[in-house]
């Protein structure tokens, strides 16, 4: 996104999402049953940092949909899908492929997995963003679990313009902001029907199902509730929010700050309120992360922060903006660091100890800066050069089109 196109509050939410996921994976390294009553409720609530995945999907749907809504409301044509595809590929492919390959190498070296055809098949499915459709390939590599969501998001990248093709097909004399937004609500409804159909028709068998059987057992536990169609429903809520944001008056009002703050507080409360239930916080129709309440609150926060007077400026501070800049790297490299540390030194996070708190904090203090350094290196050496190359190509193509 170009600097002039920044949406106020988006950097904060992106940074918060990646930090929540990082906290979630750090807490997975401690035995919560061995904590005292003072610390256990807090860390148990923060264990639901996996909600950060839902924030990423809502945020992506929001930001990627803005050019489509603007063109639609102006009576223009669909945005150039070649440019759209190039920019999406430039943003995720270089960093993702390197992290995926590093996870694959880690699997067959430090982690000691045999190089089987199935392991190679999982890696290949990840390379081609096709790992999301079956429990066997759900986790494309053993050494980097969080990469499961990248192929899920790539599916949403494909479905977004396909759905907008239908919206743009509405005749201009029948097209209005109300009609197009209601049409998008229809798309969300159809998506949920498709999600429920997928859940009904493709349940995994019970053989070796559960996290005690490793990543593939965990994938069987998550599927079919975790599927790319259901996650597109989360993504599509962000898309609808973008359509609503465009209709708002551009003038900032303090009551937007009040609503945004209320939404952020409500989203924060979802973490402790989810304790006692499943760690995936399955919501309506089995969609994870308290669907639809949590993603709707995030979407509402995005809309109102973009028109806030003070709150977005406070939240989008220098630290959060930098964290947002390297957030993709934080996401794709964190598990490699944590898994490697834990394999090399099994007790580093206090695992196996009756009082693990001190060692766990030391492990977190060592791991976190390493993850940030790797993410920074990934951004400046892999991600930013690809993003800038794609921007140059798209500018050149736009100039050729304009003057031809």
C-alpha positions in Angstrom: 0.0 0.0 0.0 1.3 3.4 -0.9 1.8 5.9 1.9 -0.9 8.2 0.7 -3.4 5.3 0.7 -2.8 4.3 4.3 -6.0 3.6 6.3 -5.8 5.1 9.8 -5.7 2.3 12.4 -4.8 -0.5 9.9 -1.1 -0.5 11.0 -2.1 -0.9 14.7 -4.4 -3.8 13.9 -1.8 -5.5 11.7 0.8 -5.2 14.4 -1.7 -6.3 17.1 -2.6 -9.4 15.0 1.0 -10.6 14.6 1.9 -9.9 18.2 -1.2 -11.8 19.4 -0.2 -14.8 17.2 3.4 -14.6 18.6 2.1 -14.5 22.2 -0.2 -17.5 21.4 2.8 -19.6 20.2 4.9 -18.6 23.1 2.2 -19.7 25.5 1.9 -23.0 23.8 5.5 -23.6 25.2 4.4 -23.5 28.8 2.3 -26.0 30.9 -0.6 -23.8 32.0 -1.6 -26.4 34.7 1.7 -25.7 36.6 1.0 -22.0 36.9 -0.1 -20.3 40.1 -3.6 -18.8 40.4 -2.2 -15.3 39.9 -0.7 -15.9 36.4 -2.8 -18.7 35.0 -5.9 -16.7 34.1 -3.9 -14.1 32.3 -1.9 -16.5 30.2 -4.9 -18.7 29.6 -6.7 -15.7 28.1 -3.6 -14.7 26.1 -3.5 -18.3 24.8 -6.4 -17.1 22.6 -3.9 -14.9 20.7 -4.8 -17.2 17.8 -7.6 -14.7 17.2 -4.9 -12.7 15.5 -5.4 -14.9 12.5 -9.0 -13.6 12.2 -7.7 -10.0 12.4 -5.4 -10.7 9.5 -8.2 -12.0 7.3 -10.6 -9.1 8.1 -7.8 -6.6 7.5 -6.8 -8.1 4.2 -10.4 -8.2 3.0 -10.8 -4.6 3.9 -7.7 -3.2 2.3 -7.8 -5.3 -0.9 -11.4 -4.4 -1.5 -11.0 -0.7 -1.3 -10.0 -0.2 -5.0 -12.8 -2.4 -6.1 -15.5 -0.5 -4.2 -14.1 2.9 -5.3 -14.2 1.8 -9.0 -17.6 0.3 -8.6 -19.1 3.4 -7.0 -17.5 5.6 -9.6 -19.1 3.6 -12.4 -15.7 2.4 -13.6 -14.4 -1.0 -14.7 -12.9 -3.7 -12.5 -9.4 -2.8 -11.4 -6.7 -4.5 -13.5 -6.5 -8.0 -12.2 -3.0 -8.5 -13.7 -1.8 -5.7 -11.4 -3.8 -7.1 -8.5 -2.2 -10.6 -9.0 1.3 -9.3 -9.4 1.1 -7.2 -6.2 -0.3 -10.0 -4.2 2.4 -12.4 -5.4 5.1 -9.9 -4.8 3.9 -9.3 -1.3 3.7 -12.9 -0.1 5.6 -15.3 -2.4 9.3 -14.5 -1.8 9.1 -14.5 2.0 6.7 -17.4 2.2 8.6 -19.6 -0.2 11.9 -19.1 1.7 10.2 -19.7 5.1 8.4 -22.8 3.7 11.7 -24.2 2.3 13.5 -23.4 5.6 10.7 -25.3 7.5 11.0 -28.2 5.1 14.8 -28.4 5.6 14.3 -28.1 9.4 11.9 -31.0 9.3 14.3 -33.4 7.7 17.4 -32.2 9.6 17.1 -30.9 13.1 13.6 -32.4 13.7 14.6 -35.8 12.2 11.7 -36.6 10.0 12.3 -39.1 7.2 12.2 -37.6 3.7 9.1 -39.5 2.6 7.0 -39.0 -0.6 4.2 -37.7 1.7 6.5 -35.1 3.3 7.6 -34.0 -0.2 4.0 -33.9 -1.4 3.0 -31.6 1.5 5.9 -29.2 0.7 5.0 -29.2 -3.0 1.3 -28.4 -2.1 2.5 -25.5 0.0 4.7 -24.1 -2.8 1.6 -24.0 -5.1 -0.7 -22.7 -2.4 -2.9 -25.8 -2.6 -2.3 -27.3 0.9 -5.6 -26.0 2.3 -8.0 -28.6 0.9 -7.1 -31.8 2.7 -5.9 -32.7 6.2 -2.8 -34.6 4.8 -1.4 -31.3 3.3 -3.0 -28.8 5.7 0.4 -28.2 7.4 2.7 -28.1 4.4 5.8 -28.6 6.5 6.5 -30.0 10.0 8.9 -27.3 10.9 6.7 -24.2 10.4 3.1 -24.8 11.6 1.7 -21.2 11.1 2.2 -21.4 7.3 -1.2 -23.3 7.1 -3.0 -20.0 6.9 -1.1 -18.6 3.9 -2.8 -20.9 1.4 -6.1 -20.1 3.1 -5.5 -16.4 2.5 -4.4 -17.1 -1.1 -7.8 -18.7 -1.7 -9.4 -15.5 -0.5 -7.2 -13.5 -2.8 -8.6 -15.5 -5.7 -12.3 -15.5 -4.6 -12.3 -11.7 -3.9 -12.1 -10.6 -7.6 -14.3 -13.5 -8.7 -17.1 -12.3 -6.4 -16.6 -8.7 -7.5 -17.0 -9.8 -11.1 -20.6 -10.7 -10.2 -21.1 -7.3 -8.4 -19.7 -5.4 -11.4 -22.1 -7.3 -13.7 -25.1 -5.6 -12.1 -26.4 -3.1 -14.7 -25.4 0.5 -14.0 -29.0 1.7 -14.0 -29.7 -0.7 -11.2 -26.5 -0.3 -9.4 -26.4 1.8 -6.2 -24.4 1.7 -3.0 -27.2 0.1 -1.2 -27.8 -2.6 -3.9 -24.1 -3.4 -4.2 -23.6 -3.7 -0.4 -26.7 -5.9 -0.1 -25.3 -8.0 -3.0 -22.1 -8.5 -1.0 -24.2 -9.6 2.0 -25.6 -12.2 -0.4 -22.1 -13.4 -1.3 -21.4 -13.8 2.4 -24.6 -15.9 2.8 -23.7 -18.1 -0.2 -20.1 -18.5 1.3 -21.5 -19.7 4.6 -23.8 -22.2 2.8 -20.8 -23.5 0.8 -18.8 -23.7 4.1 -21.5 -25.7 5.7 -21.7 -28.0 2.7 -17.9 -28.6 2.9 -18.3 -29.4 6.6 -21.0 -31.9 5.9 -19.4 -33.6 2.9 -15.8 -33.8 3.9 -15.4 -34.9 7.6 -12.0 -36.6 8.2 -12.2 -40.2 9.7 -11.4 -40.7 13.4 -8.2 -42.7 12.8 -5.3 -40.9 14.5 -7.4 -37.8 14.9 -6.1 -35.3 17.5 -3.1 -33.3 18.4 -1.5 -36.2 20.2 -0.9 -37.7 16.8 1.2 -34.7 15.5 0.4 -32.1 13.0 -1.6 -34.3 10.7 -3.6 -35.5 13.6 -4.2 -31.9 14.5 -5.2 -31.1 11.0 -7.8 -33.8 11.2 -9.0 -32.3 14.5 -9.4 -28.8 12.9 -10.9 -29.9 9.6 -13.6 -29.6 8.3 -14.3 -26.5 10.5 -11.1 -25.0 9.3 -11.5 -24.7 5.6 -10.7 -21.9 3.1 -14.4 -21.3 2.3 -15.3 -20.5 5.9 -12.2 -18.3 6.2 -13.3 -16.4 3.1 -16.5 -15.5 5.1 -14.2 -13.8 7.6 -12.3 -12.1 4.8 -15.6 -11.1 3.2 -16.7 -9.3 6.3 -13.6 -7.1 6.0 -14.6 -6.5 2.4 -18.1 -5.4 3.4 -16.6 -3.1 6.0 -14.5 -1.4 3.3 -17.7 -0.8 1.2 -19.3 0.8 4.2 -16.2 2.9 5.1 -16.2 4.5 1.6 -19.8 5.7 2.1 -18.9 7.5 5.3 -18.3 11.3 5.4 -14.6 12.0 5.1 -14.7 14.5 8.0 -13.3 13.0 11.3 -15.6 13.1 14.3 -14.8 12.3 18.0 -17.8 9.9 18.2 -15.9 7.7 15.8 -13.1 7.5 18.4 -15.7 6.5 21.0 -17.1 3.7 18.9 -13.7 2.5 17.8 -12.5 2.3 21.4 -15.6 0.4 22.4 -15.1 -2.1 19.6 -11.4 -2.6 20.5 -12.3 -3.1 24.2 -15.0 -5.6 23.2 -12.5 -7.5 21.0 -10.0 -7.6 23.8 -12.7 -9.0 26.1 -13.3 -11.9 23.7 -10.1 -13.5 24.8 -10.9 -14.0 28.5 -14.6 -14.7 27.6 -13.4 -17.6 25.4 -11.7 -19.4 28.3 -13.5 -22.6 29.3 -14.4 -23.5 25.7 -12.4 -25.0 22.9 -9.0 -23.3 22.1 -10.3 -22.6 18.6 -13.3 -20.7 19.9 -15.6 -22.1 17.3 -18.5 -19.8 16.5 -21.5 -19.9 14.3 -21.5 -22.8 11.8 -18.2 -24.0 13.4 -16.1 -21.1 12.0 -13.3 -20.5 14.4 -12.4 -17.4 16.4 -15.8 -16.5 17.8 -17.4 -16.0 14.3 -19.2 -13.7 13.5 -18.9 -11.5 16.6 -15.1 -11.1 16.7 -14.5 -10.4 13.0 -17.5 -8.0 13.0 -16.0 -6.1 15.9 -12.7 -5.9 14.1 -14.4 -4.7 10.9 -16.3 -2.1 12.9 -13.1 -0.9 14.6 -11.4 -0.6 11.1 -14.2 1.5 9.8 -14.4 3.8 12.8 -10.7 4.2 13.3 -10.3 5.4 9.7 -12.5 8.4 10.7 -11.3 8.9 14.3 -9.8 12.2 15.5 -7.2 11.0 18.0 -7.3 7.3 18.6 -5.9 6.0 15.3 -3.1 8.5 15.5 -2.2 7.3 19.0 -2.4 3.7 18.0 -0.5 4.0 14.8 2.7 5.1 16.6 6.2 4.5 15.4 6.6 1.2 17.2 3.4 -0.3 15.9 4.0 0.9 12.4 7.4 -0.7 12.3 5.9 -3.9 13.8 3.2 -3.8 11.1 5.8 -3.4 8.4 7.7 -6.5 9.4 4.5 -8.4 10.6 4.5 -10.9 7.7 8.1 -11.9 8.6 7.2 -12.2 12.3 4.4 -14.5 11.3 6.3 -16.8 8.9 9.5 -17.1 11.0 8.3 -17.3 14.6 7.7 -21.1 14.6 11.0 -21.9 13.0 12.8 -20.0 15.8 10.7 -21.4 18.6 10.8 -25.0 17.4 14.5 -24.9 16.8 15.2 -23.5 20.2 13.0 -26.1 21.8 14.6 -28.9 19.9 18.1 -27.8 20.6 17.4 -27.1 24.3 14.2 -28.9 25.4 14.1 -27.2 28.8 14.5 -23.7 27.5 10.9 -22.7 28.1 10.7 -24.5 31.4 9.3 -27.6 29.9 9.3 -30.5 32.4 9.9 -28.3 35.4 7.5 -28.0 38.3 7.9 -24.2 38.3 8.4 -23.2 34.7 7.6 -19.5 34.9 11.2 -18.1 35.2 12.6 -20.3 32.5 9.7 -19.6 30.2 10.1 -15.8 30.5 13.9 -16.2 29.8 13.1 -18.3 26.7 10.6 -15.7 25.5 13.1 -12.9 26.1 15.7 -14.8 24.0 13.3 -15.9 21.2 11.4 -12.6 20.6 14.3 -10.4 19.5 15.6 -13.2 17.3 12.2 -13.4 15.6 12.1 -9.6 15.1 15.6 -9.6 13.7 14.7 -12.4 11.2 11.5 -10.6 10.3 13.4 -7.4 9.7 16.0 -9.2 7.5 13.1 -10.9 5.6 11.4 -7.6 4.9 14.4 -5.7 3.7 16.1 -8.4 1.7 13.1 -10.4 0.4 9.8 -8.7 0.7 10.5 -5.0 0.1 12.6 -5.5 -3.1 9.8 -7.7 -4.6 7.1 -5.1 -3.6 9.1 -2.3 -5.2 9.8 -4.3 -8.3 6.1 -5.0 -8.7 5.3 -1.4 -8.2 7.7 -0.3 -10.9 6.3 -2.9 -13.3 2.7 -1.8 -12.6 3.6 1.9 -13.0 5.4 1.2 -16.3 2.4 -0.8 -17.6 0.0 2.0 -16.5 2.1 4.6 -18.4 2.2 2.4 -21.5 -1.6 1.9 -21.4 -2.2 5.6 -20.8 -0.1 6.8 -23.8 -0.7 4.0 -26.3 
